[in-house]
Amino acid sequence: MVRVAAVVSNGCNPDPRVLREASWLLEAGHDVTIHAFDRLEELVEREVVDGITIIRHRVGYTPYGGTWSTVQGLRKFRRKVIKDIRESNRQNSGNVDLIHCHDADTLTVGLAIIGAKVLFDMHDLHHSWVLMPNPNSIIRKVVSSRFRKKMLKDATKADAVVTSSAGFHSWLGQRGIESIVVENRPAEKEVLPPAEHFTVGYLGRVREVESFEFLLEAVKLIPEVTRPRLLIAGDGNAAVQVAELVRIGQNEGWLEAEVFGAFDSLQLAEMMREVSVMYAMYPPFRGNIMDGAIPVKMFDAASYGRPSVVNAGCHMAEICESEGLGVATEWADAQALADALVQADGLTVKLSRGEQGEKQRFMAQVNGLFELTSNSVSN
């Protein structure tokens, strides 16, 4: 048995990729604990979800976004996790064998634990997040560059690297770092019947207000008789601003919408019944989406038979169009987005493949670190 400590800088409430990979490790007979960051200090501090222990650390209220308070909070979080893992190693008969670092802002934890293997799991280009509030800021560009250099330096010290897309695999490869791709493909599900009403959904982290400004502009262009309602669910640093934008549209009388906070997998399944089109478009200014990110929304929607509308000209669009998962359209063209939403409404799609291949690649990587076979677990 391998003792695994996974580290993620959100509350894991939930984080589909983190929980999915943890479940694969648990299924293989390993012991898994997830160390998450309860930034807003509002979540259950310790719980067991399907056999996986989740510890949510609190270090003081820490806002999402690229602020100095965020940087300080993340530093305190990493120090606390390092301290807890070291104390756990002293108190238990065996040490943690593997630190599963989800994204670059947790790599420091893995590299600080002597004797443990480090698996760097790159979900996103984390250094691009600091650009989110103001992509044109010179100061933020300098900070982002420093984060990028540190991530690349730390990544060379990891024992293995996995990424969430072929685009990121290529990005790392161009910088001399080998990785394997484990996409955010969920388990295959029963395709839902068509939604009763034309409803555009956004179910996930609410990080960038520009995505929703663009969506509202496009929805307003659709004639009232066929205009879709919106279903927005998720937490994040832009959640309050987005809720206010929606409220203004509702008060003006042209918008019908519902807005919810964080949700779990059961709630996702219920909300997906109401959604006819998933909206998955992001500002291209700070990179990330144009450099190969594939948000889980598109795969989640497709697993229920729902199409997505995504950014054109990026790796996500290539997958969307090649697998028939929806429609790609250009950023900043509101009429084109309006047309794409109408075009996608009523489509039924199907994932060409689910999580099984991703699971096999991921477990092969872990097994290789400990010279395990798929049919054996060491003690």
C-alpha positions in Angstrom: 0.0 0.0 0.0 1.2 3.5 -0.9 0.3 6.3 1.4 -0.7 9.3 -0.7 -1.1 12.9 0.4 -2.9 15.0 -2.4 -2.6 18.8 -2.1 -5.0 21.3 -3.8 -5.3 25.0 -3.2 -9.1 25.1 -3.3 -11.7 23.7 -0.9 -12.2 20.5 -2.9 -15.9 21.0 -2.6 -15.8 19.4 -5.0 -12.9 19.3 -7.4 -13.8 16.6 -9.9 -10.2 15.9 -11.1 -8.8 15.7 -7.6 -11.5 13.4 -6.4 -11.6 11.3 -9.5 -7.8 10.5 -9.3 -8.0 10.0 -5.6 -10.7 7.4 -6.1 -8.5 5.6 -8.7 -5.7 5.4 -6.1 -8.1 4.2 -3.4 -9.6 1.6 -5.7 -6.0 0.3 -6.3 -5.6 -0.3 -2.5 -3.7 2.8 -1.6 -4.4 5.1 1.4 -5.4 8.7 0.3 -5.7 11.9 2.2 -6.5 15.2 0.4 -5.2 18.4 1.9 -7.4 21.2 0.6 -7.6 25.0 1.3 -10.7 26.4 2.9 -10.0 29.9 1.8 -13.3 31.4 2.9 -13.5 29.3 6.1 -17.0 28.0 5.5 -16.5 24.3 4.7 -16.5 21.2 6.8 -12.9 21.0 8.1 -12.6 17.2 8.0 -14.7 14.6 6.2 -14.5 11.2 4.5 -16.0 11.1 1.0 -16.3 7.6 -0.5 -13.4 6.4 1.6 -11.2 9.4 0.9 -10.2 11.6 3.8 -10.4 15.4 3.1 -8.7 17.8 5.5 -9.6 21.4 4.7 -7.0 23.8 6.2 -7.8 27.3 7.5 -5.2 30.0 7.8 -7.4 33.1 7.8 -9.9 34.4 5.3 -8.1 34.3 1.9 -9.9 35.8 -1.2 -9.7 34.1 -4.6 -7.9 36.0 -7.3 -4.5 37.4 -7.9 -4.2 39.7 -4.8 -1.4 40.1 -2.3 -3.8 38.6 0.3 -4.2 35.5 -1.9 -0.4 35.1 -2.2 0.1 35.4 1.6 -2.8 33.0 2.3 -1.4 30.4 -0.1 2.0 30.6 1.5 0.5 30.0 5.0 -1.6 27.1 3.6 1.5 25.4 2.1 3.4 25.8 5.4 0.5 24.3 7.4 0.2 21.3 5.1 4.0 20.7 5.2 3.9 20.8 9.0 0.8 18.5 9.2 2.4 15.9 6.8 5.7 15.9 8.8 3.8 15.5 12.1 1.8 12.6 10.5 5.0 11.0 9.4 6.3 11.1 13.0 3.1 9.8 14.6 2.4 7.0 12.1 4.4 3.8 11.6 5.1 4.7 8.0 5.7 7.9 6.1 3.7 9.4 3.3 5.1 7.8 0.1 3.6 10.1 -2.6 2.8 13.8 -2.6 0.2 14.4 -5.4 0.6 18.1 -6.1 -2.4 19.5 -7.9 -1.2 22.6 -9.9 2.0 24.6 -9.5 0.9 26.5 -6.3 1.3 23.2 -4.3 4.6 21.9 -5.7 6.5 23.5 -2.8 4.8 21.1 -0.5 5.9 18.0 -2.3 9.5 19.2 -2.7 9.7 19.9 1.1 8.8 16.3 2.2 12.0 14.3 2.3 11.7 10.7 1.1 8.4 11.1 -0.7 7.9 10.8 -4.4 6.4 13.9 -6.1 3.7 13.7 -8.7 3.0 17.1 -10.3 -0.5 17.3 -11.8 -0.8 20.4 -14.0 -4.5 21.3 -14.4 -3.8 24.8 -15.7 -1.1 27.3 -16.5 -1.2 28.5 -12.9 1.1 31.5 -13.5 -1.6 32.9 -15.8 -4.1 33.4 -13.0 -2.3 36.4 -11.6 -3.1 38.2 -14.9 -6.8 37.6 -14.5 -7.7 41.0 -12.8 -5.7 43.0 -15.4 -3.9 41.1 -18.2 -2.2 44.4 -19.4 -0.7 45.2 -16.0 3.1 45.4 -16.3 3.5 44.5 -12.6 1.3 41.4 -13.0 3.2 40.4 -16.1 6.4 40.5 -14.2 4.9 38.5 -11.3 3.4 36.0 -13.8 6.8 35.6 -15.4 8.4 34.9 -12.1 5.8 32.3 -11.2 6.3 30.6 -14.6 10.0 30.4 -14.1 9.6 28.9 -10.6 7.1 26.4 -11.8 9.3 25.2 -14.6 12.3 24.9 -12.2 10.2 23.0 -9.6 8.7 20.8 -12.2 12.1 19.4 -13.2 12.4 18.2 -9.6 9.2 16.2 -9.6 9.4 12.4 -10.1 6.5 12.5 -12.7 4.3 15.0 -14.4 0.8 14.6 -15.7 -1.2 17.3 -17.5 -4.9 17.8 -18.3 -4.5 18.3 -22.0 -2.4 17.6 -25.1 -1.9 21.4 -25.4 -0.2 21.5 -22.0 1.8 18.4 -22.8 3.1 20.2 -25.8 3.7 23.5 -23.8 5.8 21.6 -21.2 7.6 19.6 -23.9 8.8 22.7 -25.6 10.4 23.7 -22.3 12.1 20.3 -21.8 9.7 18.7 -19.4 8.2 15.3 -20.1 4.6 14.6 -19.1 1.7 12.3 -19.9 -1.9 13.5 -20.6 -4.8 12.6 -18.3 -7.8 14.4 -19.6 -10.8 15.4 -17.4 -13.1 12.8 -19.0 -15.8 11.6 -16.6 -17.3 8.2 -16.4 -19.8 7.5 -19.1 -23.4 8.2 -18.1 -26.9 7.7 -19.4 -27.8 10.4 -21.9 -30.5 12.6 -20.6 -33.7 13.4 -22.5 -33.9 16.8 -24.1 -34.3 19.7 -21.7 -37.8 21.1 -21.5 -36.7 24.7 -22.2 -33.9 26.4 -24.0 -31.5 26.9 -21.1 -27.8 27.9 -21.3 -25.8 26.6 -18.3 -22.5 27.5 -16.8 -21.7 25.0 -14.0 -18.3 25.5 -12.4 -15.9 28.1 -11.0 -17.0 31.6 -11.6 -13.6 33.3 -12.1 -13.8 35.8 -14.9 -16.6 38.4 -15.2 -15.8 39.0 -18.9 -17.1 35.6 -19.8 -20.5 36.5 -18.4 -20.6 40.0 -19.8 -20.0 38.4 -23.2 -22.7 35.8 -22.6 -25.3 38.4 -21.5 -24.5 40.6 -24.5 -25.1 37.6 -26.8 -28.3 36.4 -25.1 -29.8 39.8 -25.3 -29.4 39.7 -29.1 -31.5 36.5 -29.4 -35.2 37.4 -30.1 -37.3 37.4 -27.0 -39.6 34.7 -28.3 -36.6 32.2 -28.5 -34.3 33.8 -25.9 -32.8 31.2 -23.5 -32.9 31.3 -19.8 -29.6 31.0 -17.9 -28.6 28.6 -15.1 -25.3 29.6 -13.5 -23.9 27.7 -10.6 -20.5 27.8 -8.8 -18.3 29.8 -6.5 -15.2 31.8 -7.2 -13.8 35.3 -7.1 -16.2 36.7 -9.7 -19.4 35.1 -8.3 -20.7 38.2 -6.6 -20.1 40.4 -9.6 -21.7 37.9 -12.0 -24.8 37.6 -9.7 -25.1 41.4 -9.8 -24.9 41.4 -13.6 -27.7 38.9 -13.8 -29.8 40.8 -11.3 -29.5 43.9 -13.4 -30.7 42.0 -16.5 -33.6 40.6 -14.6 -34.6 44.0 -13.3 -34.5 45.4 -16.8 -37.0 42.7 -17.8 -35.1 41.0 -20.6 -33.4 38.2 -18.7 -34.6 35.0 -17.0 -32.0 33.3 -14.9 -31.1 31.4 -11.8 -27.8 31.7 -9.9 -26.5 29.2 -7.3 -23.3 28.7 -5.4 -21.1 25.7 -5.0 -22.6 22.3 -5.8 -21.8 18.6 -5.5 -21.9 15.8 -8.1 -25.5 14.9 -7.3 -26.6 18.5 -7.7 -24.7 18.6 -11.0 -26.7 15.7 -12.4 -30.0 17.4 -11.4 -29.0 20.8 -12.9 -27.8 19.2 -16.1 -31.4 18.0 -16.7 -32.4 21.6 -17.0 -29.5 22.7 -19.2 -29.7 22.3 -23.0 -26.4 24.0 -23.9 -23.3 24.4 -21.8 -21.4 27.7 -22.1 -17.6 27.2 -21.8 -16.0 30.3 -23.2 -13.1 32.3 -21.5 -11.2 35.5 -22.2 -8.2 34.7 -24.3 -6.1 37.6 -23.1 -4.2 35.9 -20.3 -3.4 32.7 -22.2 -4.4 29.4 -20.5 -7.4 28.6 -22.7 -5.5 29.5 -25.9 -2.4 27.5 -24.6 -4.3 24.2 -24.3 -6.7 24.2 -21.3 -9.7 22.0 -21.6 -12.3 22.9 -18.9 -14.1 20.0 -17.5 -17.5 21.6 -18.3 -17.4 20.4 -21.9 -16.7 16.8 -21.0 -19.2 16.8 -18.1 -21.9 18.2 -20.4 -21.1 15.6 -23.1 -21.3 12.8 -20.6 -25.0 13.7 -20.2 -25.5 14.2 -23.9 -25.5 18.0 -23.7 -23.5 20.1 -26.3 -21.2 23.0 -25.4 -20.3 26.3 -27.0 -16.5 26.9 -26.7 -13.8 29.3 -27.8 -12.7 28.8 -31.4 -9.0 28.6 -32.4 -7.8 26.5 -29.4 -7.2 22.9 -28.4 -10.6 22.7 -26.7 -12.2 23.7 -30.0 -10.3 21.0 -31.8 -11.7 18.3 -29.5 -15.2 19.8 -29.5 -15.4 19.8 -33.3 -13.5 16.5 -34.0 -15.7 14.6 -31.5 -18.9 16.4 -32.3 -19.3 17.8 -28.7 -20.8 21.2 -29.7 -20.0 24.4 -31.5 -16.9 26.6 -31.4 -17.2 30.4 -32.0 -14.9 33.4 -31.9 -14.4 35.5 -28.7 -15.8 39.1 -28.8 -18.3 38.4 -31.6 -21.6 38.5 -29.7 -23.8 37.8 -32.7 -21.7 34.8 -33.5 -22.1 33.5 -30.0 -25.9 34.1 -30.1 -26.0 32.1 -33.3 -23.9 29.3 -31.8 -26.1 29.0 -28.8 -29.2 28.7 -31.0 -27.4 26.2 -33.2 -26.4 24.0 -30.3 -29.8 24.0 -28.7 -31.5 20.6 -29.3 -28.3 18.8 -30.2 -27.5 15.5 -28.5 -23.9 14.6 -28.3 -21.9 11.6 -27.0 -18.3 11.3 -25.6 -16.2 9.2 -27.9 -14.5 7.8 -24.8 -14.8 8.2 -21.1 -12.4 8.0 -18.1 -11.2 4.5 -18.5 -8.2 5.2 -20.7 -7.3 8.2 -18.6 -7.4 6.0 -15.5 -5.1 3.4 -17.1 -2.5 6.1 -18.0 -2.6 7.7 -14.6 -2.3 4.5 -12.7 0.5 3.3 -14.9 2.4 6.4 -14.1 1.9 5.9 -10.3 2.7 2.2 -10.5 5.9 3.1 -12.4 7.1 5.3 -9.5 6.8 2.4 -7.0 7.5 -0.5 -9.4 4.0 -1.8 -8.9 2.0 -3.8 -11.4 -1.7 -3.1 -12.0 -2.5 -6.3 -10.1 -0.4 -5.8 -7.0 0.0 -3.3 -4.2 3.1 -3.2 -2.0 3.0 -3.1 1.7 
